[in-house]
Amino acid sequence: MNTSMKLVLTLCLGIGLGAAGLYLVGGTADHHAAHTMEVEEGQGSDAPLYWVAPMDPSYRRDGPGKSPMGMDLVPVFADKDASSDESGTVRISSAVANNLGVRSEEVAKGVLAEEVRTVGLVTYNEDTLIHIHPRIEGWIEKLAVTAEGDEVKAGQPLYELYSPALVSAQEEYLLALKRNSASLIRAAEDRLKALQLPASQLATLREDKAVQQTVIFAAPQSGVVDELAIREGFFVHPETTLMSIGALDTVWVEAEVFAQQAALIEPDQPVRMTVDFLPGKHWEGRVDYVYPALDPMSRTLRLRLVFDNGTRELRPHMFAEVVIDVADDQQALLVPKGSVIRVGHEARVVLDFGEGRYRSQPITPGRVGTSHIEVLDGLQEGDSVVTAAQFLLDSESSKQAEMMRISGDQP
């Protein structure tokens, strides 16, 4: 091969190698540029900034994993609209909200259903409780009732009394009858009636014309004997309380409520009552009387409740649980009781703005009902408040608001 042919082959080989090198270099550069663009697009997309523990936002990691409590870490994304949110607004994804069990309810106006719960003590109806005293001195010869709690009927004999003064009054009546003096008869008869001589024994005295040494006194009403203070042979005088008889057709219940509940109680309000001694049964009554003054020691207001007791199942000195229904037709702004977070003297709720945005909102609570609380200030009708998992959201919202205030980023 001559020299010219070698030179041609060398030039062809050099040109081929140069073209191949240019192709390789150009392809590598293009591939690197495409990769760089993909990374930049990925960084500009919704990639997580970091991962946090669901129950401890201060626990952060660069990638997914498990929290110290064994829960899956939650991704935190860049908030493009964070600058437009108010201080303390937090954002969570719908999946996280579902895992936390976040539930919300709309704030609406309605009638606050209130009830006052307290305890009471069953007592005799004192309107029908009578105390028996003798009108004259004497001795108890016989006693028909022997123990407290004995049931008696109206007209049933209670005791026999021997009294010299009563015997003398009968003799004067017989003397007036013998003299046939209308004025003396009327005066003697009035004296015997004043000494409570039963009408039947007065009629027997008028017919038989014989003095009765002992006089039988009967029960003035039906009921049960309470506070029996005598026995046979006792010497009694007008100051002596022989016994008390209380009717059980109706009973009173003495109850007390706190001072702040006093304005809710009025006479004739319906009352429901249960007693531990008779499970499964309840009674309906009413508020009979509201005492005018508070107890100076307990700072409570006394109430008197009335219940029918035709079955005689309610007995004095039973403990009872009482529920007083408070009627109110006034419209008020209401939120569920479980949505209100109380910290010291403050109260707040967590507002749900939708799209995973939540923020703590201070409120001024009013009356407390059975299931709802009246809101005097801080909310408007139509707002949505969180009723479940609100404590976690409130904690995160409060922390973010404080950090923004410290860093000076608060709008």
Backbone torsions as a table, in degrees:
resi	resn	phi	psi	omega
1	MET	NA	133.8	-177.4
2	ASN	-83.0	176.7	-174.3
3	THR	-69.9	-37.3	-178.9
4	SER	-65.0	-39.8	178.2
5	MET	-64.6	-40.4	177.4
6	LYS	-62.5	-37.7	-179.3
7	LEU	-66.4	-39.7	178.9
8	VAL	-63.9	-44.7	178.9
9	LEU	-63.0	-38.0	179.9
10	THR	-65.3	-41.4	178.8
11	LEU	-64.5	-42.7	179.0
12	CYS	-61.9	-42.4	179.6
13	LEU	-64.2	-39.2	179.6
14	GLY	-66.1	-41.5	178.7
15	ILE	-63.7	-40.5	179.8
16	GLY	-64.5	-44.6	179.0
17	LEU	-63.8	-36.8	179.2
18	GLY	-65.7	-41.5	178.9
19	ALA	-64.0	-42.5	178.9
20	ALA	-62.6	-39.9	178.8
21	GLY	-64.5	-42.3	178.2
22	LEU	-62.0	-38.7	179.5
23	TYR	-64.1	-43.8	-179.8
24	LEU	-64.7	-43.5	-179.3
25	VAL	-65.3	-43.6	-179.7
26	GLY	-64.0	-41.7	179.5
27	GLY	-64.2	-42.0	179.8
28	THR	-64.1	-40.5	-180.0
29	ALA	-64.6	-44.2	179.4
30	ASP	-62.6	-42.5	179.2
31	HIS	-62.5	-41.7	179.1
32	HIS	-64.3	-40.0	178.7
33	ALA	-65.0	-41.6	179.2
34	ALA	-63.9	-41.6	179.3
35	HIS	-63.3	-41.1	179.0
36	THR	-63.0	-38.9	179.6
37	MET	-65.8	-40.1	178.8
38	GLU	-63.4	-41.1	179.6
39	VAL	-64.0	-43.7	-179.7
40	GLU	-64.0	-39.6	177.3
41	GLU	-65.6	-37.2	178.7
42	GLY	-65.4	-39.8	179.0
43	GLN	-69.4	-28.2	179.7
44	GLY	-84.5	-7.7	179.3
45	SER	-84.5	-167.3	-177.2
46	ASP	-85.6	51.8	177.4
47	ALA	-77.8	143.4	179.8
48	PRO	-62.8	140.0	173.8
49	LEU	-75.5	-42.5	178.4
50	TYR	-164.6	177.7	-178.1
51	TRP	-123.2	137.0	-177.6
52	VAL	-127.7	160.9	175.6
53	ALA	-77.7	138.8	-178.4
54	PRO	-60.3	-34.4	-176.6
55	MET	-99.4	-4.0	-179.2
56	ASP	-146.8	90.3	-177.3
57	PRO	-62.6	-17.8	178.8
58	SER	-75.4	-14.1	178.3
59	TYR	-86.6	104.8	-174.7
60	ARG	-119.4	145.1	175.1
61	ARG	-139.3	158.4	-178.7
62	ASP	-77.7	-17.9	-177.5
63	GLY	-142.6	176.1	-179.8
64	PRO	-65.7	158.9	-179.6
65	GLY	171.4	-156.4	-178.1
66	LYS	-115.0	146.0	175.2
67	SER	-82.1	168.4	176.7
68	PRO	-57.7	-21.5	179.1
69	MET	-91.3	1.8	178.3
70	GLY	87.4	11.7	-179.6
71	MET	-96.2	153.1	177.7
72	ASP	-67.3	137.7	177.6
73	LEU	-68.3	149.3	-176.0
74	VAL	-105.3	130.2	178.6
75	PRO	-73.0	144.4	175.5
76	VAL	-116.7	123.6	-176.1
77	PHE	-104.4	160.0	175.8
78	ALA	-69.3	132.4	-178.0
79	ASP	-96.1	106.2	-177.6
80	LYS	-68.5	-26.2	-177.9
81	ASP	-104.2	18.7	-176.2
82	ALA	-61.4	-32.6	-177.5
83	SER	-67.2	-22.3	-179.6
84	SER	-90.4	-10.9	-180.0
85	ASP	-81.9	153.7	175.6
86	GLU	-77.2	166.6	-179.8
87	SER	-61.0	133.1	176.7
88	GLY	91.9	-0.5	179.0
89	THR	-76.2	129.4	178.3
90	VAL	-114.6	153.2	179.2
91	ARG	-124.9	134.2	173.6
92	ILE	-136.2	153.9	-179.7
93	SER	-74.6	162.2	-179.8
94	SER	-63.5	-33.6	178.7
95	ALA	-66.2	-42.2	178.5
96	VAL	-66.2	-41.6	178.5
97	ALA	-60.4	-39.3	178.3
98	ASN	-68.2	-39.4	178.7
99	ASN	-66.6	-35.8	179.0
100	LEU	-77.6	-13.0	-179.2
101	GLY	76.1	34.6	-178.9
102	VAL	-69.8	128.0	177.4
103	ARG	-131.0	144.4	-177.4
104	SER	-129.3	157.7	178.4
105	GLU	-143.0	143.1	-176.6
106	GLU	-79.1	140.3	177.2
107	VAL	-77.5	129.9	-176.6
108	ALA	-143.4	161.8	176.2
109	LYS	-89.4	147.5	179.9
110	GLY	-173.4	179.9	177.9
111	VAL	-88.3	126.3	-178.2
112	LEU	-77.0	115.7	177.2
113	ALA	-83.5	109.9	-176.2
114	GLU	-113.2	153.2	172.3
115	GLU	-150.9	147.4	180.0
116	VAL	-112.2	121.9	179.8
117	ARG	-105.6	134.7	178.7
118	THR	-156.5	-176.3	177.7
119	VAL	-120.6	158.1	-178.3
120	GLY	-146.8	174.0	-179.6
121	LEU	-125.4	125.0	179.5
122	VAL	-73.7	130.9	178.7
123	THR	-135.0	173.3	174.7
124	TYR	-67.0	150.3	168.9
125	ASN	-73.1	105.7	-173.0
126	GLU	-68.6	-13.4	173.4
127	ASP	-68.2	-22.9	-179.8
128	THR	-113.5	6.3	179.6
129	LEU	-88.9	122.0	-178.2
130	ILE	-118.8	148.3	176.4
131	HIS	-112.5	134.7	-174.9
132	ILE	-103.8	123.7	176.0
133	HIS	-125.7	147.4	173.4
134	PRO	-79.0	152.4	177.8
135	ARG	-90.4	-2.4	-174.3
136	ILE	-154.4	158.8	178.9
137	GLU	-74.9	151.2	177.9
138	GLY	172.8	-171.5	-178.0
139	TRP	-119.0	141.2	176.8
140	ILE	-80.0	112.0	180.0
141	GLU	-84.9	-44.2	178.9
142	LYS	-137.8	148.0	179.9
143	LEU	-126.7	119.2	-176.8
144	ALA	-81.5	-26.3	176.7
145	VAL	-109.7	140.3	-172.4
146	THR	-118.4	-10.4	-175.8
147	ALA	-150.3	153.3	173.6
148	GLU	-65.8	142.8	-179.4
149	GLY	95.9	-10.1	177.1
150	ASP	-64.1	136.8	179.0
151	GLU	-88.2	136.3	-179.5
152	VAL	-127.5	157.0	176.9
153	LYS	-110.2	154.4	178.4
154	ALA	-61.0	130.9	-178.3
155	GLY	89.0	-5.2	178.9
156	GLN	-74.6	136.4	179.1
157	PRO	-61.3	138.5	177.9
158	LEU	-107.9	-48.0	-178.4
159	TYR	-159.3	160.5	174.4
160	GLU	-112.1	133.7	-175.3
161	LEU	-121.0	131.8	170.3
162	TYR	-104.6	124.1	-179.0
163	SER	-139.1	119.8	177.6
164	PRO	-57.3	-36.7	-179.9
165	ALA	-66.3	-35.3	179.2
166	LEU	-71.7	-35.8	175.8
167	VAL	-64.5	-41.2	178.5
168	SER	-64.1	-37.9	179.2
169	ALA	-66.3	-34.5	177.0
170	GLN	-67.8	-39.3	179.1
171	GLU	-63.7	-39.2	177.6
172	GLU	-64.3	-35.7	179.5
173	TYR	-67.7	-42.8	178.6
174	LEU	-64.6	-36.8	178.0
175	LEU	-64.8	-38.8	178.3
176	ALA	-66.7	-36.1	176.8
177	LEU	-66.1	-38.3	-179.2
178	LYS	-66.2	-37.6	179.8
179	ARG	-78.8	-14.7	179.2
180	ASN	57.4	42.0	178.5
181	SER	-101.5	116.6	-176.2
182	ALA	-60.7	-41.4	-178.0
183	SER	-67.9	-41.3	179.0
184	LEU	-68.2	-39.3	178.9
185	ILE	-62.6	-44.3	179.8
186	ARG	-64.1	-40.1	-179.2
187	ALA	-67.9	-42.7	179.9
188	ALA	-67.4	-37.9	179.7
189	GLU	-68.3	-38.1	177.7
190	ASP	-64.9	-35.0	179.5
191	ARG	-67.1	-43.2	178.7
192	LEU	-63.1	-37.2	177.3
193	LYS	-67.6	-36.7	178.5
194	ALA	-66.5	-29.8	176.8
195	LEU	-85.3	9.7	175.3
196	GLN	65.8	32.2	172.2
197	LEU	-67.5	122.7	-177.9
198	PRO	-55.0	147.3	-177.9
199	ALA	-62.4	-35.0	179.8
200	SER	-65.5	-39.9	179.8
201	GLN	-73.4	-30.1	175.1
202	LEU	-66.0	-39.3	177.6
203	ALA	-67.1	-38.7	177.2
204	THR	-63.9	-40.9	178.6
205	LEU	-62.9	-37.7	-179.3
206	ARG	-69.2	-35.1	-177.6
207	GLU	-82.8	-45.5	-174.0
208	ASP	-83.4	-19.7	-178.0
209	LYS	55.5	37.2	-179.6
210	ALA	-129.9	134.1	-179.3
211	VAL	-73.7	135.5	177.1
212	GLN	-97.5	121.1	-176.2
213	GLN	-69.0	-36.3	177.2
214	THR	-119.3	147.6	-178.1
215	VAL	-118.7	132.2	179.4
216	ILE	-91.6	126.1	177.2
217	PHE	-107.6	134.5	-173.9
218	ALA	-108.4	166.6	-179.6
219	ALA	-73.1	128.1	180.0
220	PRO	-74.8	-17.1	179.7
221	GLN	-154.1	164.9	176.4
222	SER	-82.7	151.4	179.5
223	GLY	160.5	-157.9	177.5
224	VAL	-119.4	149.6	-178.6
225	VAL	-78.6	131.4	178.3
226	ASP	-131.3	138.8	178.0
227	GLU	59.9	57.4	174.7
228	LEU	-73.9	116.3	-171.0
229	ALA	-115.6	12.5	-177.4
230	ILE	-131.3	162.0	171.9
231	ARG	-139.0	166.9	179.9
232	GLU	-61.0	134.6	-178.8
233	GLY	95.7	-8.5	179.6
234	PHE	-65.6	141.4	169.9
235	PHE	-92.8	125.3	-175.1
236	VAL	-122.8	159.5	178.1
237	HIS	-142.5	173.5	-173.7
238	PRO	-58.9	-24.4	178.9
239	GLU	-78.1	-10.0	-175.7
240	THR	-80.9	128.6	172.2
241	THR	-88.2	106.7	-176.3
242	LEU	-69.9	-47.4	-178.5
243	MET	-169.2	170.7	174.4
244	SER	-126.2	146.3	178.5
245	ILE	-126.4	122.5	-180.0
246	GLY	-118.5	136.7	177.0
247	ALA	-85.2	147.2	-178.1
248	LEU	-115.7	15.0	176.6
249	ASP	-64.8	-35.2	172.5
250	THR	-132.6	151.5	179.7
251	VAL	-130.3	157.0	172.5
252	TRP	-100.6	151.7	172.1
253	VAL	-126.0	116.9	177.3
254	GLU	-87.4	120.4	-178.5
255	ALA	-131.1	166.0	178.6
256	GLU	-136.6	144.6	176.1
257	VAL	-127.4	160.7	179.8
258	PHE	-69.5	159.0	-176.7
259	ALA	-61.5	-37.3	-178.9
260	GLN	-69.8	-13.1	177.6
261	GLN	-97.6	-0.1	-174.6
262	ALA	-62.6	-36.5	-177.8
263	ALA	-69.4	-14.6	-178.4
264	LEU	-87.2	-13.8	-172.4
265	ILE	-100.8	131.4	176.4
266	GLU	-138.7	154.4	176.5
267	PRO	-59.9	149.7	177.7
268	ASP	73.1	9.5	173.5
269	GLN	-71.0	142.9	179.2
270	PRO	-68.8	144.9	-177.2
271	VAL	-134.4	139.1	173.4
272	ARG	-115.4	143.7	-174.2
273	MET	-141.7	142.9	171.9
274	THR	-132.5	155.7	177.2
275	VAL	-129.7	144.8	-178.9
276	ASP	-67.0	-24.3	-177.5
277	PHE	-71.6	-22.2	-178.4
278	LEU	-130.0	75.8	-177.0
279	PRO	-64.3	143.4	178.2
280	GLY	88.7	-7.0	179.7
281	LYS	-110.4	150.4	177.2
282	HIS	-142.5	156.7	-179.0
283	TRP	-125.8	148.5	177.1
284	GLU	-116.5	131.1	180.0
285	GLY	-142.0	-152.3	-178.4
286	ARG	-150.0	161.9	174.7
287	VAL	-78.6	118.6	-177.2
288	ASP	-90.4	-38.1	-176.4
289	TYR	-155.9	139.3	174.9
290	VAL	-111.9	118.6	-176.3
291	TYR	-66.1	146.6	-172.6
292	PRO	-77.3	-15.9	-174.0
293	ALA	-128.9	153.3	175.7
294	LEU	-81.8	154.4	173.3
295	ASP	-69.6	124.9	-175.4
296	PRO	-67.3	-21.3	-178.5
297	MET	-90.4	-51.4	-176.2
298	SER	-90.2	-11.8	-178.6
299	ARG	57.6	41.4	178.3
300	THR	-120.7	161.7	-179.7
301	LEU	-106.2	127.8	-179.1
302	ARG	-83.5	143.2	177.4
303	LEU	-127.9	152.9	173.3
304	ARG	-121.6	120.7	-177.3
305	LEU	-112.2	149.3	-178.1
306	VAL	-121.7	133.8	178.8
307	PHE	-135.1	141.7	172.8
308	ASP	-73.1	142.1	-177.5
309	ASN	-138.0	51.1	-178.7
310	GLY	-64.1	-28.8	179.8
311	THR	-83.0	-5.7	-179.9
312	ARG	60.8	25.3	179.3
313	GLU	-81.3	-28.8	177.2
314	LEU	-83.3	128.9	-177.1
315	ARG	-122.8	145.1	179.3
316	PRO	-55.2	144.0	178.0
317	HIS	77.3	12.3	170.0
318	MET	-77.4	143.9	171.4
319	PHE	-86.1	143.2	-176.3
320	ALA	-137.0	151.2	172.1
321	GLU	-103.4	127.0	-170.7
322	VAL	-118.6	138.2	175.1
323	VAL	-125.7	119.2	-179.9
324	ILE	-103.7	120.2	179.1
325	ASP	-82.6	126.4	-178.8
326	VAL	-102.9	116.6	-179.5
327	ALA	-88.5	131.1	179.8
328	ASP	-151.9	123.9	-179.2
329	ASP	-98.9	4.0	-177.2
330	GLN	-76.0	132.0	177.7
331	GLN	-77.2	137.5	-179.1
332	ALA	-143.5	158.1	176.3
333	LEU	-81.6	121.4	-169.8
334	LEU	-120.3	143.2	171.1
335	VAL	-130.8	153.0	178.0
336	PRO	-61.4	146.5	-179.3
337	LYS	-61.5	-36.1	-177.7
338	GLY	-70.8	-13.8	-179.0
339	SER	-84.7	-15.1	-175.7
340	VAL	-87.2	127.9	177.5
341	ILE	-105.8	121.3	-179.3
342	ARG	-107.4	124.8	177.5
343	VAL	-130.2	106.7	-176.7
344	GLY	63.7	-124.4	179.2
345	HIS	-95.1	6.5	-178.1
346	GLU	-106.3	157.0	175.6
347	ALA	-138.6	141.0	178.8
348	ARG	-151.9	164.2	176.0
349	VAL	-128.7	170.0	176.5
350	VAL	-108.2	117.9	179.6
351	LEU	-81.5	141.4	176.9
352	ASP	-108.8	109.4	-179.1
353	PHE	-90.6	-1.7	-176.3
354	GLY	85.8	164.0	180.0
355	GLU	57.3	31.8	175.6
356	GLY	77.5	17.6	-179.7
357	ARG	-105.1	131.9	-177.4
358	TYR	-138.5	149.9	178.4
359	ARG	-153.8	141.3	176.8
360	SER	-73.2	140.9	-177.9
361	GLN	-134.2	117.9	175.8
362	PRO	-67.1	144.7	178.9
363	ILE	-135.3	164.5	173.3
364	THR	-111.3	103.2	-177.4
365	PRO	-77.3	154.5	177.0
366	GLY	-116.5	-125.3	-178.8
367	ARG	-70.4	150.3	-179.9
368	VAL	-108.4	122.3	179.7
369	GLY	-102.1	-165.0	-178.6
370	THR	-65.3	-46.7	-177.6
371	SER	-127.8	-8.6	-176.8
372	HIS	-131.6	164.4	178.3
373	ILE	-125.0	137.8	176.7
374	GLU	-76.3	136.7	178.2
375	VAL	-110.4	118.9	-179.6
376	LEU	-87.6	-31.4	-177.5
377	ASP	-156.8	149.2	176.0
378	GLY	113.0	-18.4	-178.7
379	LEU	-134.0	162.0	175.1
380	GLN	-127.4	156.9	177.8
381	GLU	-62.4	131.9	-177.8
382	GLY	101.5	-16.4	174.6
383	ASP	-63.1	155.6	179.5
384	SER	-115.1	127.1	-179.2
385	VAL	-116.6	148.7	-179.6
386	VAL	-81.3	131.5	-179.1
387	THR	-109.8	-9.4	178.5
388	ALA	-141.8	139.8	-177.5
389	ALA	66.6	22.2	-177.1
390	GLN	-74.8	-22.4	-178.0
391	PHE	-68.7	-40.2	178.3
392	LEU	-66.1	-43.9	179.1
393	LEU	-65.4	-39.5	178.8
394	ASP	-63.9	-39.6	179.3
395	SER	-64.2	-45.1	-179.4
396	GLU	-67.4	-39.5	179.4
397	SER	-64.7	-43.4	179.8
398	SER	-64.2	-39.0	-178.9
399	LYS	-68.5	-42.0	-179.9
400	GLN	-66.5	-39.3	178.9
401	ALA	-63.6	-39.6	179.8
402	GLU	-68.3	-41.5	179.1
403	MET	-64.5	-38.9	177.5
404	MET	-66.5	-35.7	178.5
405	ARG	-68.2	-41.0	-179.0
406	ILE	-68.2	-41.3	-176.8
407	SER	-80.0	-8.5	179.6
408	GLY	80.8	14.4	-179.8
409	ASP	-93.3	4.3	-176.8
410	GLN	-69.2	127.4	-179.8
411	PRO	-71.1	NA	NA
